[in-house]
């Protein structure tokens, strides 16, 4: 079968928006991450949303929140 490089996967010369839609992924706290969200990526590849960083540090890694000097 011959393939034409101009023809897209959907058989037409136009892009199908659903064909390139990113699949949602969950961060370490179980919240969906979408295109454009600010994320923190650990060296081992774990992903945490920026707004979930404190929750991740306290609940998953076991950090405690205290006031300095107390």
Biopython code that builds the backbone (N, CA, C, O; Angstrom):
import numpy as np
from Bio.PDB.StructureBuilder import StructureBuilder

atoms = [
    (1, "UNK", "N", (0.849, -1.177, 0.000)),
    (1, "UNK", "CA", (0.000, 0.000, 0.000)),
    (1, "UNK", "C", (0.894, 1.239, 0.000)),
    (1, "UNK", "O", (1.847, 1.322, 0.775)),
    (2, "UNK", "N", (0.591, 2.175, -0.848)),
    (2, "UNK", "CA", (1.342, 3.416, -0.910)),
    (2, "UNK", "C", (0.777, 4.403, 0.096)),
    (2, "UNK", "O", (-0.439, 4.507, 0.259)),
    (3, "UNK", "N", (1.661, 5.127, 0.769)),
    (3, "UNK", "CA", (1.212, 6.130, 1.729)),
    (3, "UNK", "C", (1.595, 7.513, 1.229)),
    (3, "UNK", "O", (2.705, 7.730, 0.743)),
    (4, "UNK", "N", (0.673, 8.428, 1.354)),
    (4, "UNK", "CA", (0.902, 9.806, 0.953)),
    (4, "UNK", "C", (1.204, 10.610, 2.206)),
    (4, "UNK", "O", (0.413, 10.610, 3.149)),
    (5, "UNK", "N", (2.341, 11.295, 2.224)),
    (5, "UNK", "CA", (2.761, 12.041, 3.415)),
    (5, "UNK", "C", (1.853, 13.236, 3.701)),
    (5, "UNK", "O", (1.828, 13.732, 4.828)),
    (6, "UNK", "N", (1.113, 13.704, 2.704)),
    (6, "UNK", "CA", (0.230, 14.855, 2.891)),
    (6, "UNK", "C", (-1.055, 14.451, 3.619)),
    (6, "UNK", "O", (-1.643, 15.267, 4.329)),
    (7, "UNK", "N", (-1.481, 13.239, 3.456)),
    (7, "UNK", "CA", (-2.724, 12.773, 4.080)),
    (7, "UNK", "C", (-2.472, 12.490, 5.554)),
    (7, "UNK", "O", (-1.500, 11.825, 5.911)),
    (8, "UNK", "N", (-3.360, 13.001, 6.412)),
    (8, "UNK", "CA", (-3.239, 12.795, 7.853)),
    (8, "UNK", "C", (-3.802, 11.427, 8.234)),
    (8, "UNK", "O", (-4.334, 10.710, 7.387)),
    (9, "UNK", "N", (-3.681, 11.070, 9.519)),
    (9, "UNK", "CA", (-4.171, 9.783, 10.005)),
    (9, "UNK", "C", (-5.674, 9.626, 9.806)),
    (9, "UNK", "O", (-6.158, 8.511, 9.616)),
    (10, "UNK", "N", (-6.416, 10.727, 9.847)),
    (10, "UNK", "CA", (-7.860, 10.634, 9.710)),
    (10, "UNK", "C", (-8.288, 10.553, 8.243)),
    (10, "UNK", "O", (-9.483, 10.474, 7.958)),
    (11, "UNK", "N", (-7.345, 10.571, 7.323)),
    (11, "UNK", "CA", (-7.661, 10.416, 5.915)),
    (11, "UNK", "C", (-7.849, 11.722, 5.177)),
    (11, "UNK", "O", (-8.072, 11.711, 3.966)),
    (12, "UNK", "N", (-7.768, 12.834, 5.857)),
    (12, "UNK", "CA", (-7.963, 14.132, 5.237)),
    (12, "UNK", "C", (-6.717, 14.987, 5.455)),
    (12, "UNK", "O", (-5.852, 14.628, 6.253)),
    (13, "UNK", "N", (-6.623, 16.091, 4.766)),
    (13, "UNK", "CA", (-5.471, 16.960, 4.891)),
    (13, "UNK", "C", (-5.572, 17.943, 6.042)),
    (13, "UNK", "O", (-4.773, 18.877, 6.122)),
    (14, "UNK", "N", (-6.540, 17.757, 6.940)),
    (14, "UNK", "CA", (-6.695, 18.649, 8.090)),
    (14, "UNK", "C", (-6.476, 17.858, 9.369)),
    (14, "UNK", "O", (-6.687, 16.646, 9.413)),
    (15, "UNK", "N", (-6.049, 18.565, 10.407)),
    (15, "UNK", "CA", (-5.809, 17.901, 11.686)),
    (15, "UNK", "C", (-7.122, 17.654, 12.416)),
    (15, "UNK", "O", (-8.020, 18.496, 12.395)),
    (16, "UNK", "N", (-7.227, 16.519, 13.049)),
    (16, "UNK", "CA", (-8.367, 16.207, 13.901)),
    (16, "UNK", "C", (-7.980, 16.617, 15.316)),
    (16, "UNK", "O", (-7.029, 16.056, 15.861)),
    (17, "UNK", "N", (-8.682, 17.583, 15.944)),
    (17, "UNK", "CA", (-8.273, 18.053, 17.268)),
    (17, "UNK", "C", (-8.282, 16.960, 18.330)),
    (17, "UNK", "O", (-7.486, 17.010, 19.268)),
    (18, "UNK", "N", (-9.159, 15.984, 18.202)),
    (18, "UNK", "CA", (-9.202, 14.903, 19.187)),
    (18, "UNK", "C", (-8.020, 13.961, 19.045)),
    (18, "UNK", "O", (-7.658, 13.269, 19.997)),
    (19, "UNK", "N", (-7.416, 13.929, 17.867)),
    (19, "UNK", "CA", (-6.286, 13.043, 17.618)),
    (19, "UNK", "C", (-5.062, 13.453, 18.430)),
    (19, "UNK", "O", (-4.252, 12.600, 18.794)),
    (20, "UNK", "N", (-4.915, 14.746, 18.721)),
    (20, "UNK", "CA", (-3.742, 15.245, 19.413)),
    (20, "UNK", "C", (-4.039, 15.725, 20.828)),
    (20, "UNK", "O", (-3.193, 16.363, 21.454)),
    (21, "UNK", "N", (-5.234, 15.426, 21.340)),
    (21, "UNK", "CA", (-5.616, 15.863, 22.677)),
    (21, "UNK", "C", (-4.829, 15.075, 23.721)),
    (21, "UNK", "O", (-4.819, 13.845, 23.686)),
    (22, "UNK", "N", (-4.168, 15.772, 24.651)),
    (22, "UNK", "CA", (-3.377, 15.049, 25.654)),
    (22, "UNK", "C", (-4.260, 14.263, 26.613)),
    (22, "UNK", "O", (-5.364, 14.688, 26.954)),
    (23, "UNK", "N", (-3.763, 13.130, 27.035)),
    (23, "UNK", "CA", (-4.491, 12.294, 27.981)),
    (23, "UNK", "C", (-4.164, 12.779, 29.392)),
    (23, "UNK", "O", (-2.992, 12.944, 29.729)),
    (24, "UNK", "N", (-5.190, 13.012, 30.226)),
    (24, "UNK", "CA", (-4.908, 13.469, 31.592)),
    (24, "UNK", "C", (-4.081, 12.447, 32.366)),
    (24, "UNK", "O", (-4.268, 11.239, 32.221)),
    (25, "UNK", "N", (-3.165, 12.951, 33.189)),
    (25, "UNK", "CA", (-2.324, 12.120, 34.037)),
    (25, "UNK", "C", (-2.534, 12.585, 35.469)),
    (25, "UNK", "O", (-2.814, 13.761, 35.702)),
    (26, "UNK", "N", (-2.406, 11.692, 36.417)),
    (26, "UNK", "CA", (-2.553, 12.066, 37.825)),
    (26, "UNK", "C", (-1.191, 12.311, 38.450)),
    (26, "UNK", "O", (-0.207, 11.655, 38.109)),
    (27, "UNK", "N", (-1.151, 13.275, 39.379)),
    (27, "UNK", "CA", (0.079, 13.506, 40.123)),
    (27, "UNK", "C", (0.112, 12.565, 41.324)),
    (27, "UNK", "O", (-0.777, 11.727, 41.479)),
    (28, "UNK", "N", (1.114, 12.695, 42.159)),
    (28, "UNK", "CA", (1.293, 11.801, 43.308)),
    (28, "UNK", "C", (0.171, 11.933, 44.346)),
    (28, "UNK", "O", (-0.013, 11.038, 45.171)),
    (29, "UNK", "N", (-0.576, 13.039, 44.311)),
    (29, "UNK", "CA", (-1.694, 13.241, 45.242)),
    (29, "UNK", "C", (-3.013, 12.776, 44.650)),
    (29, "UNK", "O", (-4.046, 12.873, 45.313)),
    (30, "UNK", "N", (-3.010, 12.274, 43.421)),
    (30, "UNK", "CA", (-4.221, 11.767, 42.790)),
    (30, "UNK", "C", (-5.025, 12.806, 42.037)),
    (30, "UNK", "O", (-6.169, 12.542, 41.667)),
    (31, "UNK", "N", (-4.459, 13.980, 41.799)),
    (31, "UNK", "CA", (-5.147, 15.058, 41.084)),
    (31, "UNK", "C", (-4.722, 15.024, 39.623)),
    (31, "UNK", "O", (-3.545, 14.825, 39.321)),
    (32, "UNK", "N", (-5.689, 15.221, 38.702)),
    (32, "UNK", "CA", (-5.377, 15.197, 37.283)),
    (32, "UNK", "C", (-4.497, 16.379, 36.881)),
    (32, "UNK", "O", (-4.697, 17.502, 37.342)),
    (33, "UNK", "N", (-3.522, 16.109, 36.018)),
    (33, "UNK", "CA", (-2.617, 17.124, 35.502)),
    (33, "UNK", "C", (-2.966, 17.336, 34.037)),
    (33, "UNK", "O", (-3.052, 16.380, 33.266)),
    (34, "UNK", "N", (-3.168, 18.603, 33.653)),
    (34, "UNK", "CA", (-3.522, 18.931, 32.283)),
    (34, "UNK", "C", (-2.435, 19.799, 31.655)),
    (34, "UNK", "O", (-1.575, 20.341, 32.350)),
    (35, "UNK", "N", (-2.489, 19.919, 30.346)),
    (35, "UNK", "CA", (-1.541, 20.732, 29.593)),
    (35, "UNK", "C", (-1.555, 22.155, 30.138)),
    (35, "UNK", "O", (-2.624, 22.749, 30.285)),
    (36, "UNK", "N", (-0.383, 22.709, 30.439)),
    (36, "UNK", "CA", (-0.268, 24.073, 30.924)),
    (36, "UNK", "C", (-0.186, 24.195, 32.432)),
    (36, "UNK", "O", (0.138, 25.271, 32.934)),
    (37, "UNK", "N", (-0.472, 23.112, 33.187)),
    (37, "UNK", "CA", (-0.356, 23.169, 34.648)),
    (37, "UNK", "C", (1.107, 23.240, 35.054)),
    (37, "UNK", "O", (1.967, 22.651, 34.398)),
    (38, "UNK", "N", (1.392, 23.965, 36.142)),
    (38, "UNK", "CA", (2.756, 24.014, 36.664)),
    (38, "UNK", "C", (2.983, 22.785, 37.525)),
    (38, "UNK", "O", (2.219, 22.519, 38.452)),
    (39, "UNK", "N", (4.035, 22.034, 37.218)),
    (39, "UNK", "CA", (4.306, 20.785, 37.923)),
    (39, "UNK", "C", (5.730, 20.771, 38.457)),
    (39, "UNK", "O", (6.604, 21.493, 37.978)),
    (40, "UNK", "N", (5.937, 19.935, 39.456)),
    (40, "UNK", "CA", (7.271, 19.654, 39.982)),
    (40, "UNK", "C", (7.580, 18.213, 39.618)),
    (40, "UNK", "O", (6.760, 17.322, 39.839)),
    (41, "UNK", "N", (8.762, 17.982, 39.059)),
    (41, "UNK", "CA", (9.154, 16.642, 38.640)),
    (41, "UNK", "C", (10.377, 16.228, 39.446)),
    (41, "UNK", "O", (11.387, 16.932, 39.461)),
    (42, "UNK", "N", (10.282, 15.082, 40.115)),
    (42, "UNK", "CA", (11.401, 14.588, 40.914)),
    (42, "UNK", "C", (12.410, 13.879, 40.009)),
    (42, "UNK", "O", (12.084, 13.559, 38.866)),
    (43, "UNK", "N", (13.620, 13.628, 40.494)),
    (43, "UNK", "CA", (14.617, 12.929, 39.676)),
    (43, "UNK", "C", (14.166, 11.533, 39.229)),
    (43, "UNK", "O", (14.606, 11.043, 38.189)),
    (44, "UNK", "N", (13.285, 10.891, 40.016)),
    (44, "UNK", "CA", (12.831, 9.552, 39.617)),
    (44, "UNK", "C", (11.608, 9.600, 38.703)),
    (44, "UNK", "O", (11.097, 8.553, 38.306)),
    (45, "UNK", "N", (11.122, 10.824, 38.356)),
    (45, "UNK", "CA", (10.026, 10.963, 37.406)),
    (45, "UNK", "C", (8.659, 11.193, 38.024)),
    (45, "UNK", "O", (7.678, 11.321, 37.292)),
    (46, "UNK", "N", (8.559, 11.250, 39.342)),
    (46, "UNK", "CA", (7.280, 11.518, 39.990)),
    (46, "UNK", "C", (6.853, 12.949, 39.690)),
    (46, "UNK", "O", (7.683, 13.855, 39.621)),
    (47, "UNK", "N", (5.544, 13.141, 39.512)),
    (47, "UNK", "CA", (5.012, 14.454, 39.169)),
    (47, "UNK", "C", (4.061, 14.914, 40.263)),
    (47, "UNK", "O", (3.216, 14.145, 40.722)),
    (48, "UNK", "N", (4.200, 16.189, 40.686)),
    (48, "UNK", "CA", (3.323, 16.795, 41.681)),
    (48, "UNK", "C", (2.941, 18.182, 41.168)),
    (48, "UNK", "O", (3.801, 18.950, 40.737)),
    (49, "UNK", "N", (1.641, 18.497, 41.217)),
    (49, "UNK", "CA", (1.217, 19.845, 40.871)),
    (49, "UNK", "C", (1.818, 20.837, 41.851)),
    (49, "UNK", "O", (1.988, 20.523, 43.029)),
    (50, "UNK", "N", (2.137, 22.025, 41.377)),
    (50, "UNK", "CA", (2.770, 23.031, 42.226)),
    (50, "UNK", "C", (1.896, 23.362, 43.435)),
    (50, "UNK", "O", (2.415, 23.534, 44.538)),
    (51, "UNK", "N", (0.569, 23.454, 43.245)),
    (51, "UNK", "CA", (-0.312, 23.787, 44.362)),
    (51, "UNK", "C", (-0.488, 22.629, 45.342)),
    (51, "UNK", "O", (-1.033, 22.829, 46.427)),
    (52, "UNK", "N", (-0.040, 21.421, 44.987)),
    (52, "UNK", "CA", (-0.119, 20.267, 45.884)),
    (52, "UNK", "C", (1.205, 19.953, 46.557)),
    (52, "UNK", "O", (1.328, 18.917, 47.211)),
    (53, "UNK", "N", (2.202, 20.823, 46.412)),
    (53, "UNK", "CA", (3.538, 20.536, 46.941)),
    (53, "UNK", "C", (3.535, 20.378, 48.454)),
    (53, "UNK", "O", (4.158, 19.452, 48.975)),
    (54, "UNK", "N", (2.847, 21.262, 49.172)),
    (54, "UNK", "CA", (2.828, 21.174, 50.635)),
    (54, "UNK", "C", (2.086, 19.911, 51.076)),
    (54, "UNK", "O", (2.522, 19.223, 51.999)),
    (55, "UNK", "N", (0.974, 19.612, 50.421)),
    (55, "UNK", "CA", (0.221, 18.397, 50.749)),
    (55, "UNK", "C", (1.082, 17.153, 50.519)),
    (55, "UNK", "O", (1.061, 16.227, 51.330)),
    (56, "UNK", "N", (1.832, 17.129, 49.428)),
    (56, "UNK", "CA", (2.707, 16.001, 49.120)),
    (56, "UNK", "C", (3.805, 15.852, 50.174)),
    (56, "UNK", "O", (4.091, 14.746, 50.633)),
    (57, "UNK", "N", (4.415, 16.979, 50.551)),
    (57, "UNK", "CA", (5.485, 16.925, 51.553)),
    (57, "UNK", "C", (4.973, 16.428, 52.900)),
    (57, "UNK", "O", (5.662, 15.660, 53.572)),
    (58, "UNK", "N", (3.784, 16.849, 53.304)),
    (58, "UNK", "CA", (3.264, 16.455, 54.620)),
    (58, "UNK", "C", (2.654, 15.064, 54.614)),
    (58, "UNK", "O", (2.945, 14.264, 55.503)),
    (59, "UNK", "N", (1.825, 14.761, 53.646)),
    (59, "UNK", "CA", (1.103, 13.476, 53.651)),
    (59, "UNK", "C", (1.928, 12.299, 53.136)),
    (59, "UNK", "O", (1.855, 11.202, 53.691)),
    (60, "UNK", "N", (2.694, 12.513, 52.105)),
    (60, "UNK", "CA", (3.419, 11.400, 51.476)),
    (60, "UNK", "C", (4.826, 11.246, 52.052)),
    (60, "UNK", "O", (5.241, 10.133, 52.376)),
    (61, "UNK", "N", (5.560, 12.346, 52.183)),
    (61, "UNK", "CA", (6.940, 12.261, 52.649)),
    (61, "UNK", "C", (7.086, 12.375, 54.158)),
    (61, "UNK", "O", (8.162, 12.106, 54.692)),
    (62, "UNK", "N", (6.015, 12.772, 54.863)),
    (62, "UNK", "CA", (6.040, 12.786, 56.314)),
    (62, "UNK", "C", (6.590, 14.046, 56.964)),
    (62, "UNK", "O", (6.887, 14.034, 58.158)),
    (63, "UNK", "N", (6.732, 15.125, 56.218)),
    (63, "UNK", "CA", (7.171, 16.388, 56.809)),
    (63, "UNK", "C", (6.085, 16.912, 57.746)),
    (63, "UNK", "O", (4.905, 16.615, 57.556)),
    (64, "UNK", "N", (6.477, 17.691, 58.758)),
    (64, "UNK", "CA", (5.515, 18.326, 59.644)),
    (64, "UNK", "C", (5.638, 19.835, 59.508)),
    (64, "UNK", "O", (6.724, 20.356, 59.256)),
    (65, "UNK", "N", (4.528, 20.532, 59.674)),
    (65, "UNK", "CA", (4.515, 21.988, 59.573)),
    (65, "UNK", "C", (4.610, 22.550, 60.974)),
    (65, "UNK", "O", (3.787, 22.225, 61.830)),
    (66, "UNK", "N", (5.602, 23.390, 61.222)),
    (66, "UNK", "CA", (5.811, 24.033, 62.523)),
    (66, "UNK", "C", (6.209, 25.467, 62.292)),
    (66, "UNK", "O", (6.579, 25.843, 61.180)),
    (67, "UNK", "N", (6.137, 26.280, 63.341)),
    (67, "UNK", "CA", (6.610, 27.657, 63.285)),
    (67, "UNK", "C", (8.031, 27.700, 63.854)),
    (67, "UNK", "O", (8.337, 27.045, 64.851)),
    (68, "UNK", "N", (8.869, 28.467, 63.215)),
    (68, "UNK", "CA", (10.253, 28.580, 63.664)),
    (68, "UNK", "C", (10.306, 29.181, 65.071)),
    (68, "UNK", "O", (9.603, 30.147, 65.366)),
    (69, "UNK", "N", (11.130, 28.613, 65.920)),
    (69, "UNK", "CA", (11.302, 29.096, 67.280)),
    (69, "UNK", "C", (10.368, 28.447, 68.285)),
    (69, "UNK", "O", (10.466, 28.732, 69.479)),
    (70, "UNK", "N", (9.474, 27.589, 67.844)),
    (70, "UNK", "CA", (8.563, 26.918, 68.783)),
    (70, "UNK", "C", (8.956, 25.473, 68.987)),
    (70, "UNK", "O", (8.302, 24.756, 69.743)),
]
sb = StructureBuilder()
sb.init_structure("model")
sb.init_model(0)
sb.init_chain("A")
sb.init_seg("    ")
for serial, (resi, resn, name, xyz) in enumerate(atoms, 1):
    if name == "N":
        sb.init_residue(resn, " ", resi, " ")
    sb.init_atom(name, np.array(xyz, "f"), 0.0, 1.0, " ", f" {name:<3s}", serial, name[0])
structure = sb.get_structure()
